[in-house]
Amino acid sequence: MNLCNRLHLGPPLVPTSKGVRRLTPLERERLQGFPDDWTRWTLRNGREVEQSDSARDRQTGNAVAVPVIEWAVRRIVAVSAALSGSEAAA
């Protein structure tokens, strides 16, 4: 169960001139930094089958945004390198 469901916030929504609409699976994948249609297919009994939007919603809703993790790892590596350099000079 993703955070929106636990907090009873409902599905991700986008305001439009005609009201509010849900984000599409493709939009959710792009917001998370995944390639287009990353969650569209799954293997079932050895065959590739298309997943429902609700299954794709759960997968993207429970995921961690790839660009955020990439940034965090780069920062950790940079700080680690800077600290290693200062220890070598000491």
Buried (B, 14 or more C-beta within 10 A) or exposed (E): EBEBEEEEEEBBEEEEEEEEEBBBBBEBBBBBBBEEEBBBEEEEEEEEEEBEBEEBBBBBBEBEEEEEEEEEEEEEEEEEEEEEEEEEEE
